[in-house]
């Protein structure tokens, strides 16, 4: 009988050892009355507008001041400089104006000169939010735009981004746009000014992300239109001990687990790095709109023609699906777009108006927690011992003590 008991206990112990692992659970938490819920992040990104007069004037002054000979195709160069200023993953500068047709790899243009122009041409792009936005309101209260909007260089070009953790030490708790169940209407609204050299596009995204090529976006009318964007959201809360778990267990990655020396982790940043690696493989260079840490390998015009071919995007998507190197962020907010409506204003010259509203009440959120810890494992072993021996750890210590005492006697 004793032998059978020891055998059974041995099998249970082996089973416990072989099958034990710390597991992570995701549950729905509904204790919402004590929450400060987070409004989604959103970005207003610059696109190329129709006007080229300021850029043309600047180029004329630049050539005169630097004693540089004007290019033979003057209008083509001006258009190219205009496009280059607003380059992004979805805004090519090659092929639109035939600048490279039948010419050498640099189109007889010095890439370094164009880079200098690019940095100086930014003076034509507003970098102060007051020159772009007015009548900024959140939960019905007016605020200066500087409280929320920060200018970022992103994969999609220059963007004013609001409620992003990149502006607040990578911490959700520092974000300014919060609301509770007591807020009846969870609305952020603003007006944007018509600037000839610019067009705008709106991106709505999780606070741990920045705009990227595959993200849904909405072009904004230059003026005379009000756009209403309703969404449902679901936030994620991570228990403190989640950070100590291996990525394989939690199946997500925190921003502090960087993918490069400069890029915090998010799915969008991971997808960006995957695209950059694909461009290196196929074209040996990368898009000049991408992070400055890659500036030594920015493309010349021949390279730009290469990276904007469809095969680069196709191979990037293949890698993301095949290699599965880009897992979701542990902080990623779930955002469901519920449709967009656009209303014409009576005055067509009036500033464009954007209204973003979270429709669902903050009554639930995802909670990621550790289901079984090392302490649970110790308790399991203790339970097995108690089942077969009916003894506690203290009893075992006493037995050892009495055995040692009798041996000495």
C-alpha positions as CSV (number, residue, x, y, z in Angstrom):
1,X,0.0,0.0,0.0
2,X,2.8,2.4,0.9
3,X,4.6,1.6,-2.3
4,X,1.5,2.3,-4.3
5,X,1.1,5.6,-2.5
6,X,4.7,6.7,-3.2
7,X,4.3,5.6,-6.9
8,X,1.1,7.7,-7.3
9,X,2.7,10.7,-5.6
10,X,5.7,10.4,-7.8
11,X,3.6,10.4,-11.0
12,X,1.6,13.4,-9.8
13,X,4.8,15.3,-8.9
14,X,6.3,14.5,-12.3
15,X,3.1,15.6,-14.1
16,X,3.1,18.9,-12.0
17,X,6.8,19.6,-12.9
18,X,6.4,18.8,-16.6
19,X,3.2,20.7,-17.2
20,X,3.8,23.7,-15.0
21,X,4.4,27.0,-16.6
22,X,3.4,30.5,-15.7
23,X,0.4,31.5,-17.8
24,X,-1.2,34.9,-18.7
25,X,-4.9,35.4,-18.9
26,X,-6.9,38.2,-20.6
27,X,-10.3,38.8,-18.9
28,X,-12.9,41.5,-19.1
29,X,-12.9,43.9,-16.1
30,X,-16.1,45.8,-15.4
31,X,-15.2,47.8,-12.2
32,X,-15.5,50.9,-14.3
33,X,-16.7,53.4,-11.7
34,X,-13.2,54.1,-10.5
35,X,-11.5,54.4,-13.9
36,X,-10.0,57.3,-15.9
37,X,-10.5,56.0,-19.4
38,X,-8.3,57.1,-22.3
39,X,-9.4,58.9,-25.4
40,X,-7.9,57.5,-28.7
41,X,-4.8,59.2,-30.2
42,X,-5.2,61.0,-33.5
43,X,-2.9,62.6,-36.1
44,X,-3.3,65.4,-38.6
45,X,-0.6,64.8,-41.3
46,X,0.7,67.2,-43.9
47,X,0.2,66.3,-47.6
48,X,1.3,68.3,-50.6
49,X,-1.0,71.2,-51.5
50,X,-1.5,72.8,-54.9
51,X,0.4,76.0,-54.4
52,X,4.1,76.2,-55.3
53,X,4.7,79.9,-55.3
54,X,6.4,80.0,-51.8
55,X,8.7,77.1,-52.8
56,X,9.5,78.5,-56.2
57,X,10.4,81.9,-54.6
58,X,12.6,80.2,-52.0
59,X,14.4,78.2,-54.7
60,X,15.2,81.3,-56.7
61,X,16.6,83.0,-53.6
62,X,18.5,79.8,-52.7
63,X,20.2,79.5,-56.1
64,X,21.1,83.2,-56.1
65,X,22.6,83.1,-52.6
66,X,24.6,79.9,-53.2
67,X,25.6,80.8,-56.7
68,X,24.2,77.4,-57.9
69,X,23.3,77.1,-61.6
70,X,19.6,76.6,-62.1
71,X,18.6,73.2,-63.5
72,X,17.7,73.0,-67.1
73,X,14.2,71.7,-66.4
74,X,13.2,74.4,-63.9
75,X,9.5,73.7,-63.5
76,X,10.3,70.0,-63.1
77,X,12.8,70.7,-60.4
78,X,10.4,72.9,-58.6
79,X,7.7,70.2,-58.6
80,X,10.3,67.7,-57.5
81,X,11.3,69.8,-54.6
82,X,7.7,70.3,-53.7
83,X,7.0,66.6,-53.7
84,X,10.3,65.8,-51.9
85,X,9.2,68.1,-49.0
86,X,6.1,65.9,-48.5
87,X,7.6,62.5,-49.2
88,X,6.2,59.5,-47.2
89,X,5.5,55.8,-47.6
90,X,2.4,56.7,-49.7
91,X,3.7,59.9,-51.5
92,X,6.3,59.1,-54.1
93,X,8.4,61.8,-55.8
94,X,9.5,59.6,-58.7
95,X,7.6,59.1,-62.0
96,X,5.1,61.9,-61.5
97,X,7.0,64.5,-63.4
98,X,9.3,62.4,-65.6
99,X,12.4,63.8,-64.0
100,X,14.4,60.6,-64.4
101,X,13.3,59.6,-67.9
102,X,16.4,59.0,-70.1
103,X,18.8,60.7,-67.6
104,X,21.4,59.4,-65.2
105,X,20.8,57.9,-61.8
106,X,20.7,61.2,-60.0
107,X,18.8,63.0,-62.7
108,X,21.7,65.5,-62.9
109,X,20.6,66.8,-59.5
110,X,22.8,66.6,-56.4
111,X,21.0,64.7,-53.6
112,X,22.8,66.5,-50.9
113,X,21.7,69.9,-52.2
114,X,18.1,68.6,-52.3
115,X,18.4,67.4,-48.7
116,X,19.6,70.9,-47.7
117,X,16.6,72.3,-49.5
118,X,14.3,69.8,-47.8
119,X,15.5,71.0,-44.4
120,X,15.0,74.6,-45.3
121,X,11.8,74.2,-47.1
122,X,10.2,73.2,-43.8
123,X,10.0,76.9,-43.1
124,X,7.0,76.8,-45.4
125,X,5.3,74.1,-43.3
126,X,3.7,75.4,-40.0
127,X,5.5,73.9,-37.0
128,X,3.4,75.9,-34.6
129,X,-0.1,74.3,-34.0
130,X,-1.6,77.8,-33.6
131,X,-1.0,78.3,-37.3
132,X,-3.1,75.2,-38.2
133,X,-5.7,74.7,-35.4
134,X,-8.2,76.9,-33.6
135,X,-11.3,76.4,-31.4
136,X,-9.9,73.3,-29.8
137,X,-12.3,71.8,-27.3
138,X,-12.4,68.7,-25.2
139,X,-15.5,67.6,-23.2
140,X,-17.0,71.0,-24.1
141,X,-14.1,73.0,-22.6
142,X,-11.8,75.2,-24.7
143,X,-8.0,74.7,-24.6
144,X,-5.0,76.1,-26.4
145,X,-3.8,73.7,-29.1
146,X,-0.4,73.4,-27.5
147,X,-1.9,71.4,-24.6
148,X,-2.6,68.4,-26.9
149,X,-0.8,68.7,-30.3
150,X,2.9,67.8,-30.8
151,X,4.7,67.8,-34.2
152,X,6.3,64.5,-35.1
153,X,8.2,63.2,-38.1
154,X,6.5,59.9,-39.0
155,X,6.4,57.4,-41.8
156,X,3.6,59.4,-43.2
157,X,5.5,62.7,-43.1
158,X,5.1,65.6,-40.6
159,X,2.1,65.1,-38.4
160,X,0.5,66.9,-35.4
161,X,-0.2,64.1,-33.0
162,X,-2.6,64.4,-30.0
163,X,-2.7,62.1,-26.9
164,X,0.3,60.0,-27.9
165,X,2.5,58.4,-25.2
166,X,5.5,59.6,-27.3
167,X,4.8,63.1,-26.0
168,X,4.4,61.9,-22.4
169,X,7.4,59.8,-21.4
170,X,5.8,56.7,-22.9
171,X,3.2,56.4,-20.1
172,X,-0.5,56.0,-20.5
173,X,-1.2,57.6,-17.1
174,X,0.4,60.9,-18.3
175,X,-1.9,61.3,-21.2
176,X,-4.1,64.5,-21.0
177,X,-7.2,63.2,-22.8
178,X,-9.0,61.2,-20.1
179,X,-12.7,60.7,-19.2
180,X,-14.9,58.8,-16.8
181,X,-18.4,57.2,-16.8
182,X,-19.7,60.5,-15.5
183,X,-18.9,62.4,-18.8
184,X,-22.0,62.2,-20.9
185,X,-20.4,63.1,-24.3
186,X,-16.8,62.2,-24.9
187,X,-16.0,64.6,-27.7
188,X,-12.8,66.2,-29.0
189,X,-13.2,68.9,-31.7
190,X,-11.2,71.5,-33.5
191,X,-11.1,73.6,-36.7
192,X,-8.2,73.6,-39.1
193,X,-7.0,76.4,-41.4
194,X,-6.8,76.4,-45.1
195,X,-3.1,76.8,-46.1
196,X,-2.4,76.8,-49.9
197,X,0.8,74.8,-49.7
198,X,-0.8,72.0,-47.6
199,X,-3.5,69.4,-47.6
200,X,-4.3,67.3,-44.5
201,X,-5.2,63.7,-43.7
202,X,-6.6,62.4,-40.4
203,X,-5.4,59.2,-38.7
204,X,-7.1,57.7,-35.7
205,X,-5.0,55.2,-33.7
206,X,-4.0,53.8,-30.4
207,X,-1.9,56.1,-28.1
208,X,1.1,53.8,-28.4
209,X,1.2,54.1,-32.2
210,X,2.1,56.7,-34.8
211,X,0.6,56.8,-38.4
212,X,1.8,54.3,-40.9
213,X,1.1,53.2,-44.5
214,X,-1.5,50.5,-43.8
215,X,-3.5,52.6,-41.3
216,X,-6.9,53.8,-42.2
217,X,-7.0,57.6,-43.0
218,X,-9.4,60.2,-44.1
219,X,-8.5,63.1,-46.4
220,X,-9.8,66.4,-45.0
221,X,-11.5,68.9,-47.2
222,X,-9.6,72.2,-47.5
223,X,-12.5,74.2,-46.1
224,X,-16.3,74.4,-45.9
225,X,-16.9,70.9,-44.4
226,X,-17.5,69.4,-41.0
227,X,-16.4,65.8,-40.5
228,X,-17.9,63.7,-37.7
229,X,-16.0,60.5,-36.6
230,X,-17.7,58.2,-34.1
231,X,-15.8,55.3,-32.5
232,X,-16.0,52.5,-30.0
233,X,-13.0,51.8,-27.9
234,X,-11.7,49.1,-25.5
235,X,-8.6,49.8,-23.4
236,X,-6.1,47.2,-22.0
237,X,-4.9,47.2,-18.4
238,X,-1.8,45.2,-17.5
239,X,-1.2,44.0,-14.0
240,X,2.3,45.0,-12.7
241,X,3.7,41.5,-12.8
242,X,2.9,41.1,-16.5
243,X,6.1,43.0,-17.3
244,X,8.2,40.2,-15.7
245,X,6.7,37.5,-17.9
246,X,8.5,36.4,-21.1
247,X,7.1,37.7,-24.4
248,X,6.2,34.2,-25.4
249,X,3.9,33.9,-22.4
250,X,2.2,37.3,-22.6
251,X,2.2,37.3,-26.5
252,X,2.7,41.0,-26.6
253,X,5.5,43.6,-26.3
254,X,5.9,46.8,-24.3
255,X,7.2,50.0,-25.8
256,X,10.3,50.0,-23.6
257,X,11.3,46.7,-25.3
258,X,12.8,48.7,-28.2
259,X,13.3,47.3,-31.7
260,X,16.1,49.7,-32.5
261,X,18.2,52.1,-30.4
262,X,15.7,54.9,-31.1
263,X,12.3,53.3,-31.8
264,X,10.1,52.1,-28.9
265,X,8.1,49.1,-29.7
266,X,4.6,49.3,-31.3
267,X,3.2,47.2,-34.1
268,X,3.4,50.1,-36.4
269,X,7.1,50.7,-35.6
270,X,7.8,47.0,-36.1
271,X,6.0,47.1,-39.5
272,X,8.1,50.2,-40.4
273,X,11.4,48.5,-39.6
274,X,10.3,45.4,-41.6
275,X,9.7,47.7,-44.6
276,X,13.1,49.4,-44.1
277,X,14.8,46.0,-44.1
278,X,12.9,45.0,-47.2
279,X,14.0,48.2,-49.0
280,X,17.6,47.5,-48.0
281,X,17.4,44.0,-49.4
282,X,15.8,45.1,-52.7
283,X,17.1,48.6,-53.3
284,X,20.1,49.0,-50.8
285,X,18.6,52.3,-49.5
286,X,15.5,53.6,-47.7
287,X,12.9,56.3,-47.8
288,X,14.2,59.8,-46.7
289,X,11.0,60.2,-44.6
290,X,12.0,57.4,-42.3
291,X,13.9,57.8,-38.9
292,X,17.1,59.8,-38.9
293,X,19.1,56.9,-37.6
294,X,18.9,55.6,-41.2
295,X,20.0,58.9,-42.8
296,X,23.3,57.4,-44.1
297,X,21.3,55.1,-46.3
298,X,18.7,57.4,-47.7
299,X,17.9,56.8,-51.4
300,X,19.0,58.8,-54.3
301,X,16.5,59.2,-57.2
302,X,17.3,55.8,-58.7
303,X,16.7,54.3,-55.3
304,X,13.5,56.1,-54.8
305,X,12.2,54.7,-58.1
306,X,13.1,51.2,-56.7
307,X,11.4,51.5,-53.3
308,X,8.2,52.9,-54.6
309,X,7.6,49.9,-56.8
310,X,4.7,47.6,-55.8
311,X,6.9,44.6,-55.1
312,X,8.5,46.3,-52.0
313,X,5.1,46.7,-50.4
314,X,4.1,43.2,-51.4
315,X,7.2,41.6,-49.9
316,X,6.9,43.6,-46.7
317,X,3.3,42.3,-46.2
318,X,4.6,38.8,-47.0
319,X,7.3,39.1,-44.3
320,X,4.8,40.4,-41.7
321,X,2.5,37.4,-42.3
322,X,5.2,34.7,-42.8
323,X,7.7,35.6,-40.1
324,X,5.2,36.9,-37.5
325,X,8.0,39.1,-35.9
326,X,5.5,41.9,-35.3
327,X,3.3,40.9,-32.4
328,X,0.7,43.2,-30.9
329,X,1.6,45.9,-28.3
330,X,0.7,45.2,-24.7
331,X,-0.8,48.7,-24.6
332,X,-2.7,48.6,-27.9
333,X,-6.2,50.1,-27.6
334,X,-9.0,48.5,-29.6
335,X,-10.7,51.1,-31.8
336,X,-13.7,50.5,-34.0
337,X,-14.7,53.1,-36.5
338,X,-18.5,53.4,-36.7
339,X,-18.7,55.4,-39.9
340,X,-17.9,58.9,-41.0
341,X,-20.2,61.7,-41.9
342,X,-19.3,64.9,-43.8
343,X,-21.6,68.0,-43.8
344,X,-21.4,70.9,-46.0
345,X,-21.1,74.3,-44.3
346,X,-23.2,77.3,-45.4
347,X,-20.0,79.3,-46.0
348,X,-17.6,77.3,-48.3
349,X,-14.7,79.4,-47.2
350,X,-15.1,78.6,-43.5
351,X,-12.4,76.6,-41.7
352,X,-12.8,72.8,-41.8
353,X,-14.3,71.3,-38.6
354,X,-13.4,67.9,-37.1
355,X,-15.5,66.2,-34.3
356,X,-14.2,62.9,-32.8
357,X,-16.5,61.1,-30.3
358,X,-16.3,57.9,-28.3
359,X,-19.8,56.5,-28.2
360,X,-19.5,53.6,-25.9
361,X,-19.6,54.1,-22.2
362,X,-16.4,53.0,-20.4
363,X,-18.0,50.0,-18.7
364,X,-15.4,47.4,-19.5
365,X,-11.8,46.9,-20.4
366,X,-9.4,44.0,-21.1
367,X,-7.2,43.1,-18.1
368,X,-4.0,41.1,-18.7
369,X,-2.8,39.2,-15.6
370,X,-0.6,36.3,-14.5
371,X,-2.8,33.2,-13.9
372,X,-0.2,30.9,-12.3
373,X,3.0,32.1,-10.5
374,X,5.9,30.5,-8.9
375,X,4.1,30.7,-5.6
376,X,1.2,28.8,-7.1
377,X,3.7,26.1,-8.0
378,X,5.0,25.8,-4.5
379,X,1.4,25.6,-3.2
380,X,0.7,22.8,-5.7
381,X,3.7,20.8,-4.4
382,X,2.6,21.3,-0.9
383,X,-0.8,20.1,-1.8
384,X,0.6,16.9,-3.3
385,X,2.6,16.3,-0.1
386,X,-0.3,17.0,2.1
387,X,-2.6,14.6,0.1
388,X,-0.3,11.6,0.5
389,X,1.3,12.3,3.9
390,X,-1.2,14.5,5.7
391,X,1.7,16.5,6.9
392,X,2.8,20.1,6.6
393,X,6.2,21.7,6.0
394,X,6.4,22.3,9.8
395,X,5.9,18.6,10.4
396,X,8.7,17.7,8.0
397,X,11.0,20.1,9.8
398,X,10.1,18.4,13.1
399,X,10.7,14.9,11.7
400,X,14.2,16.0,10.5
401,X,14.9,17.6,13.8
402,X,13.9,14.5,15.8
403,X,15.9,12.2,13.5
404,X,19.0,14.4,13.9
405,X,18.5,14.5,17.7
406,X,18.1,10.7,18.0
407,X,21.3,10.3,15.8
408,X,23.3,12.5,18.1
409,X,21.9,10.7,21.2
